[in-house]
Amino acid sequence: MTSMPVDLRKSVQLSPLLRLLILTQLAFNVGFFAVLPFLSEHLGQAVGMAGWLVGFVLGLRTFSQQGLFVVGGALADRYGIRPVVLAGCVLRIAGFAWLGFAERTGAVIGAVLLIGFAAALFSPAVESEVARQAVLHEEAGGRRTRVLALFTVAGQAGAFVGPLLGALLLSVDFRTVCLAGAGVFVLVLTGHAWMLPQRIPGRQRVRLKGGLGALVRNRRFLALCCAYGAYLLAYNQLYVALPDEVERATGSQSALAWLFALSSLLVVAAQLPVTRWVGSGLSLRRSMVAGLLLIGAGFAVVAVSRPADWTGTAGLLPSAGFVVLLTFGQMLVAPVARAWVPDLAEKGRLGLYTGALSSVSGLIVLVGSSVTGSLLDAGLPAAVPWLVLALVPVAAIGLLPRREEPAGGPRQPRGHRS
């Protein structure tokens, strides 16, 4: 089908539902990141947990969230997104409020599990509907990748504003931070109870039974999950390998805050221009290939510089280069992977497949992180771990599906370029 002119695509407006869902992602991350960055210190100092127990509790939160995304996605397919999103908001409010008053280990664990499971409900429900609406937006003459890019920008903006809000309220106490986070979700719950439709046109409800079996047999989708998991494993090195490199170069990790802020600001400022530029000439697969190559190049920058053993400000330059290249790679990979899922998902089960993308890739990160951690501690020459890490996203290119067509047969929506 003939592509529509670029200027006409730009004139296609987002639907009210899409605007609501994109703003939802902003609010989700403001509320979440107002609390999360300060949780570890609170558990260790105020609650008095040992270091291993703090790590265990944080791991439980990750598992109850990412690991159960597939459950939330399946429930959204069965019951629609409205009840699943509203239930998730209620649980997140209860979890944050409970965490604010929890003083014993058992209570903290219960609150953290509730917080994680809440996201396992509302996040895949929202993400799957955004992906579905993005396809409809493309069929109307827009670009689905632009919609997913806006969604990513909203999330990054929330991740940037949330810690600032939390740091401001932390001057009172951690309980105030938790209650403020709960308050954000009260506003989200109220807004969605009022504005989110009971039934969304075109969204079918399907039985829970049978979906998982078809998913496991969907090799092209699982290949995308594995490639996306490799990207997430590489991205996770912002929290594993990068802190060690920054401390080696400067003697402390204080510069990490600036590097993280640089990453968030780059996404907010450059995500849409990058998506528009790439989307004018690259297919979904080629966009992901370019992103994975950029991420690999980021690791290579540090690997090449390590034998020089630079310190001080000069020693931070490779880390800054790594963050910039990794972030630009993220801008290409993250929205495109989500935009690709509707073409690979079984009809009526977009929630399940969206959730599975996070759950499968999260499992890869869980297993891979222990391997990369051991690699960094193995006493190898300084450049070797970074070179090995550079190969991870490059090798993932071979896992990407070769064709871009839906599971039910070929489809070329208007406005999509192969």
Secondary structure, 3 states (H helix, E strand, C coil): CCCCCHHHHHHCCCCHHHHHHHHHHHHHHHHHHCCHHHHHHHHHHHCCCCHHHHHHHHHHHHHHHHCCHHHHHHHHHHHCHHHHHHHHHHHHHHHHHHHHHCCCHHHHHHHHHHHHHHHHHHHHHHHHHHHHHHHHHHHCCCCHHHHHHHHHHHHHHHHHHHHHHHHHHCCCCHHHHHHHHHHHHHHHHHHHHHHCCCCCCCCCCCCCCCHHHHHHCCHHHHHHHHHHHHHHHHHHHHCCHHHHHHHHHHCCCCCHHHHHHHHHHHHHHHHHHHHHHHHCCCCHHHHHHHHHHHHHHHHHHHHHHHHHCCCHHHHHHHHHHHHHHHHHHHHHHHHHHHHHHHHHCCCCCHHHHHHHHHHHHHHHHHHHHHHHHHHHCCCCCCHHHHHHHHHHHHHHHHHCCCCCCCCCCCCCCCCCCC
